[in-house]
Amino acid sequence: MSPLSLFYRFSLAVTCVFWVGVVSVSIAQEQKANLGTNHDPSSNQTSEPSQKKLTEDSQPMPGSELLPKALQLFLAKKFNESLEVVDQILKINPNHHHAYNLKGANYTKMKNWSAAESAFRQALSVAPNAFEPKFNLAELLFLQGQYAQARQAFTSILHLANLDIYKHLTEFKIFLTYLLEDQLPPALEIAKKYDGFETTPIYYFVQGALAYKEGNRAKAMENFDAAARIFPAYLNHNFADTLIELGWIQVNSKGMLDDPDAPKQSPSITNSKPKDFRPVSITPARTPVGNLSVDTNSNGDQKNGDAEIKNPFNDRRNMYRETQ
């Protein structure tokens, strides 16, 4: 696998902030838009000018070949080294908004709030419609404990979330701002929206957060554990990272979520789980294929035109519930 392919597989990942955004989905959307009037729906062929333009627009932006290196350094918590590579990217392409976004992510991890904000605003200056830097600016307020302001910022961008993962993460943040301010009624109103049949683990993390706030650590870990059984690691990571930052949970030496206040001599709650248990990894696994914003029915099955695509997580949810 080439380094650039590795970068695209990691492109949806979030660690408090969106690192780079959904590159593969963006390219797919650009290709669809570029077909324009030159594309005959009854034919599998595209006119030569349109096909040429499609190929050109689907190419990575100049400087993108260095993004995997910058991202890997970021993952290794070598933030200054990652920033050096990001600066190289920006010298090649001053309009690389993913590089600015990763620059802001590095500064966020270093808790250099002003530099992070500047980087995210630079990302928006070259890509005004990008969702990730808007989310990240709201996240900066959240991380600094400015929950009312963060809630207002997250609420203002909720309607822009065109993917389930974006929408659910944003609403999860709004939910947490209420919970952290001890405003239980509006937090519960958000919690009521989800029943465990979503395309993301938002239900289990909301329920876990409520249990944690009530002081029921065991119930909280049961919910996080359920999310790990049902959903792939990259989706759990998106939600877990916020709770890790809050100090509610931690990643233990085995890469599993754990209660930071649990006795160190006691076995992890995940140790007794079956072999098919999927722990929440601190490293995102892969990027899902396709657009997550398609219509869904009551079971979470996705509809693409007249075709119905079964939600791959439903059977695993039902199997988990039958064991309870």
C-alpha positions as CSV (number, residue, x, y, z in Angstrom):
1,M,0.0,0.0,0.0
2,S,1.4,3.4,-1.0
3,P,1.8,6.2,1.7
4,L,-0.9,8.2,-0.1
5,S,-3.3,5.3,0.1
6,L,-2.6,5.0,3.8
7,F,-3.4,8.7,4.1
8,Y,-6.7,8.3,2.5
9,R,-7.6,5.4,4.7
10,F,-7.0,7.6,7.7
11,S,-8.8,10.6,6.2
12,L,-12.0,10.4,8.3
13,A,-10.1,10.1,11.6
14,V,-10.7,12.5,14.5
15,T,-8.7,13.1,17.7
16,C,-10.6,15.9,19.4
17,V,-10.3,17.7,16.0
18,F,-10.7,16.6,12.4
19,W,-7.2,16.0,11.1
20,V,-7.7,16.2,7.4
21,G,-11.3,15.5,6.4
22,V,-13.1,13.2,4.1
23,V,-10.9,13.4,1.0
24,S,-12.2,10.3,-0.7
25,V,-15.8,11.4,-0.4
26,S,-15.0,14.9,-1.6
27,I,-13.3,13.5,-4.7
28,A,-16.3,11.3,-5.4
29,Q,-18.6,14.3,-5.1
30,E,-16.3,16.4,-7.3
31,Q,-16.3,13.6,-9.9
32,K,-20.1,13.4,-9.9
33,A,-20.3,17.2,-10.3
34,N,-17.8,17.2,-13.1
35,L,-19.9,14.8,-15.2
36,G,-22.2,17.7,-15.9
37,T,-24.2,17.8,-19.1
38,N,-21.6,15.9,-21.1
39,H,-22.5,12.7,-19.4
40,D,-25.2,10.5,-20.9
41,P,-27.0,8.6,-18.1
42,S,-27.9,5.7,-20.5
43,S,-24.2,5.2,-21.4
44,N,-21.2,4.1,-19.4
45,Q,-19.0,6.4,-21.4
46,T,-18.1,10.0,-20.7
47,S,-17.2,12.6,-23.3
48,E,-13.5,13.1,-23.7
49,P,-13.3,16.7,-22.3
50,S,-15.3,15.7,-19.3
51,Q,-13.3,12.5,-18.8
52,K,-10.1,14.5,-18.9
53,K,-11.4,17.1,-16.4
54,L,-12.6,14.3,-14.1
55,T,-9.1,12.7,-14.1
56,E,-7.4,16.0,-13.4
57,D,-9.8,17.0,-10.6
58,S,-9.5,13.6,-8.9
59,Q,-5.7,14.0,-8.5
60,P,-4.5,14.9,-5.0
61,M,-3.6,18.5,-4.3
62,P,0.1,19.4,-4.7
63,G,1.9,18.6,-1.5
64,S,-0.4,15.8,-0.5
65,E,2.3,13.3,-0.9
66,L,3.8,14.6,2.3
67,L,0.6,14.4,4.3
68,P,1.1,10.8,5.4
69,K,4.4,11.6,7.0
70,A,3.0,14.6,8.8
71,L,0.0,12.5,9.9
72,Q,2.2,9.7,11.2
73,L,4.3,12.1,13.2
74,F,1.1,13.6,14.6
75,L,-0.1,10.1,15.6
76,A,3.3,9.4,17.3
77,K,2.8,12.7,19.3
78,K,5.8,14.2,17.6
79,F,3.9,17.5,17.1
80,N,6.9,19.8,16.4
81,E,8.2,17.4,13.7
82,S,4.7,17.1,12.2
83,L,4.5,20.9,12.0
84,E,7.8,21.0,10.1
85,V,6.4,18.7,7.5
86,V,3.2,20.6,7.4
87,D,5.2,23.8,6.7
88,Q,6.9,22.0,3.8
89,I,3.5,21.2,2.4
90,L,2.3,24.7,2.7
91,K,5.5,26.0,0.9
92,I,4.5,23.7,-2.0
93,N,0.8,24.6,-1.9
94,P,-0.2,27.6,0.2
95,N,-3.9,26.7,-0.4
96,H,-3.8,23.2,1.1
97,H,-6.6,23.4,3.6
98,H,-6.0,19.9,4.9
99,A,-2.5,20.9,5.8
100,Y,-3.8,23.9,7.7
101,N,-6.3,21.7,9.4
102,L,-3.5,19.3,10.5
103,K,-1.4,22.2,11.6
104,G,-4.3,23.3,13.9
105,A,-4.6,19.8,15.2
106,N,-1.0,19.8,16.2
107,Y,-1.3,23.1,18.0
108,T,-4.5,21.9,19.7
109,K,-2.6,18.9,21.1
110,M,0.1,21.2,22.3
111,K,-2.7,23.4,23.9
112,N,-1.5,26.4,21.9
113,W,-5.1,27.6,21.4
114,S,-4.3,30.9,19.6
115,A,-2.0,29.2,17.1
116,A,-4.6,26.4,16.6
117,E,-7.4,28.9,16.0
118,S,-5.2,30.8,13.5
119,A,-4.5,27.6,11.5
120,F,-8.2,26.6,11.4
121,R,-9.2,30.0,10.2
122,Q,-6.5,29.8,7.5
123,A,-8.1,26.5,6.4
124,L,-11.4,28.2,6.1
125,S,-10.0,31.1,4.2
126,V,-8.9,28.8,1.4
127,A,-11.9,26.3,1.8
128,P,-14.9,28.3,3.1
129,N,-17.3,25.4,2.8
130,A,-15.1,22.9,4.6
131,F,-16.9,21.4,7.6
132,E,-13.8,20.2,9.5
133,P,-12.2,23.6,10.4
134,K,-15.6,24.9,11.5
135,F,-16.0,21.9,13.8
136,N,-12.5,22.4,15.1
137,L,-13.0,26.1,16.0
138,A,-16.0,25.0,18.1
139,E,-13.9,22.2,19.6
140,L,-11.3,24.7,20.8
141,L,-14.0,26.4,22.9
142,F,-15.0,23.0,24.2
143,L,-11.5,22.0,25.2
144,Q,-11.0,25.3,27.0
145,G,-14.2,24.7,29.1
146,Q,-16.2,27.4,27.4
147,Y,-19.2,25.1,27.1
148,A,-21.9,27.7,26.4
149,Q,-19.9,29.3,23.6
150,A,-19.0,25.8,22.3
151,R,-22.6,24.7,22.3
152,Q,-23.6,27.8,20.3
153,A,-20.8,27.1,17.8
154,F,-21.6,23.4,17.4
155,T,-25.3,24.2,17.0
156,S,-24.6,26.7,14.3
157,I,-22.9,24.1,12.1
158,L,-25.1,21.1,12.8
159,H,-27.2,21.7,9.7
160,L,-24.0,21.6,7.6
161,A,-23.1,18.1,8.7
162,N,-23.8,16.0,5.5
163,L,-22.5,12.7,6.9
164,D,-23.9,10.7,9.9
165,I,-20.5,10.7,11.6
166,Y,-20.3,14.5,11.4
167,K,-23.9,15.0,12.5
168,H,-23.6,12.6,15.4
169,L,-20.2,13.9,16.6
170,T,-21.5,17.4,16.6
171,E,-24.7,16.5,18.5
172,F,-22.6,14.4,20.9
173,K,-20.6,17.5,21.7
174,I,-23.7,19.6,22.2
175,F,-25.0,16.9,24.5
176,L,-21.8,16.9,26.5
177,T,-21.9,20.7,27.0
178,Y,-25.2,20.4,28.7
179,L,-24.1,17.4,30.8
180,L,-20.9,19.2,31.9
181,E,-23.0,22.2,32.9
182,D,-25.4,19.9,34.9
183,Q,-28.2,20.8,32.5
184,L,-29.8,17.4,32.5
185,P,-33.2,18.0,30.9
186,P,-31.8,19.3,27.5
187,A,-29.1,16.5,27.6
188,L,-31.8,13.9,28.1
189,E,-33.8,15.4,25.2
190,I,-30.8,14.7,22.9
191,A,-30.3,11.2,24.4
192,K,-33.9,10.3,23.5
193,K,-33.2,10.8,19.8
194,Y,-31.0,7.7,19.7
195,D,-32.0,4.0,20.2
196,G,-28.9,2.1,19.4
197,F,-29.7,1.4,15.7
198,E,-27.7,4.3,14.3
199,T,-24.7,4.1,11.9
200,T,-22.4,5.3,14.6
201,P,-21.9,4.4,18.3
202,I,-23.5,7.7,19.5
203,Y,-26.2,5.9,21.5
204,Y,-23.7,3.9,23.6
205,F,-21.4,6.8,24.3
206,V,-24.4,9.0,25.3
207,Q,-25.7,6.4,27.6
208,G,-22.2,5.8,29.0
209,A,-21.7,9.5,29.6
210,L,-25.0,9.7,31.4
211,A,-24.1,6.7,33.6
212,Y,-20.7,8.2,34.3
213,K,-22.3,11.5,35.4
214,E,-24.6,9.6,37.7
215,G,-21.5,8.0,39.3
216,N,-22.2,4.5,37.9
217,R,-18.8,3.7,36.4
218,A,-19.6,0.1,35.8
219,K,-22.6,0.9,33.7
220,A,-20.7,3.5,31.8
221,M,-18.0,1.0,30.9
222,E,-20.6,-1.6,29.9
223,N,-21.9,0.9,27.3
224,F,-18.5,1.7,26.0
225,D,-17.8,-2.0,25.9
226,A,-21.0,-2.6,23.9
227,A,-19.9,0.1,21.4
228,A,-16.6,-1.7,21.0
229,R,-18.4,-5.0,20.3
230,I,-20.7,-3.6,17.6
231,F,-18.7,-0.9,15.8
232,P,-15.3,-0.8,14.2
233,A,-12.5,0.9,16.0
234,Y,-12.3,4.1,13.9
235,L,-15.9,5.0,14.8
236,N,-15.5,4.4,18.5
237,H,-12.3,6.4,18.5
238,N,-14.1,9.5,17.2
239,F,-16.4,9.5,20.3
240,A,-14.0,8.1,22.9
241,D,-11.3,10.7,22.3
242,T,-13.4,13.5,23.9
243,L,-14.0,11.4,27.0
244,I,-10.3,10.6,27.2
245,E,-9.6,14.3,27.1
246,L,-12.1,14.8,30.0
247,G,-10.3,12.1,32.0
248,W,-13.4,9.9,32.2
249,I,-11.8,7.0,30.4
250,Q,-8.3,6.1,29.3
251,V,-6.6,3.8,26.9
252,N,-4.7,1.1,28.7
253,S,-1.4,-0.6,27.7
254,K,-3.4,-3.1,25.6
255,G,-5.1,-0.4,23.6
256,M,-8.4,-0.9,25.3
257,L,-10.7,1.6,26.9
258,D,-10.6,1.5,30.7
259,D,-11.7,3.3,33.8
260,P,-8.8,5.5,34.9
261,D,-9.8,5.2,38.6
262,A,-10.2,1.4,38.5
263,P,-7.7,-0.5,40.8
264,K,-4.6,-1.3,38.8
265,Q,-4.4,-4.8,40.1
266,S,-7.9,-5.6,38.9
267,P,-8.3,-7.1,35.3
268,S,-9.7,-4.8,32.7
269,I,-13.4,-5.1,32.1
270,T,-12.5,-6.1,28.5
271,N,-10.2,-9.0,29.5
272,S,-13.1,-11.4,30.1
273,K,-14.8,-10.8,26.7
274,P,-15.1,-13.3,23.9
275,K,-12.4,-13.7,21.3
276,D,-14.5,-11.7,18.8
277,F,-14.5,-8.7,21.1
278,R,-13.2,-5.6,19.2
279,P,-11.5,-3.2,21.6
280,V,-11.5,0.5,20.9
281,S,-8.1,1.3,19.3
282,I,-6.3,4.6,19.7
283,T,-5.5,4.3,16.0
284,P,-8.4,4.6,13.5
285,A,-8.7,1.5,11.4
286,R,-10.0,2.6,8.0
287,T,-12.2,4.9,6.1
288,P,-15.7,3.7,5.2
289,V,-16.6,3.4,1.5
290,G,-19.4,5.5,0.2
291,N,-21.6,8.3,1.4
292,L,-23.0,7.9,4.9
293,S,-25.7,10.5,4.4
294,V,-28.1,8.4,2.3
295,D,-31.6,7.8,3.6
296,T,-32.1,5.1,6.2
297,N,-35.2,3.3,7.4
298,S,-36.2,2.5,11.0
299,N,-33.7,-0.3,11.2
300,G,-30.8,1.9,10.0
301,D,-30.8,0.2,6.6
302,Q,-29.6,2.6,3.9
303,K,-31.4,3.3,0.7
304,N,-29.7,4.2,-2.5
305,G,-32.5,4.9,-5.0
306,D,-34.7,1.9,-5.2
307,A,-32.1,-0.4,-3.7
308,E,-31.8,-1.1,0.0
309,I,-28.5,-1.7,1.7
310,K,-28.7,-3.6,5.0
311,N,-27.0,-1.9,7.9
312,P,-24.0,-4.2,8.6
313,F,-24.1,-3.4,12.3
314,N,-27.7,-4.5,13.0
315,D,-27.0,-8.3,13.4
316,R,-24.2,-7.5,15.7
317,R,-26.4,-5.2,17.8
318,N,-29.1,-7.9,18.1
319,M,-26.6,-10.6,19.0
320,Y,-25.2,-8.4,21.7
321,R,-28.6,-7.6,23.1
322,E,-29.6,-11.3,23.2
323,T,-26.7,-12.0,25.4
324,Q,-27.7,-9.5,28.0
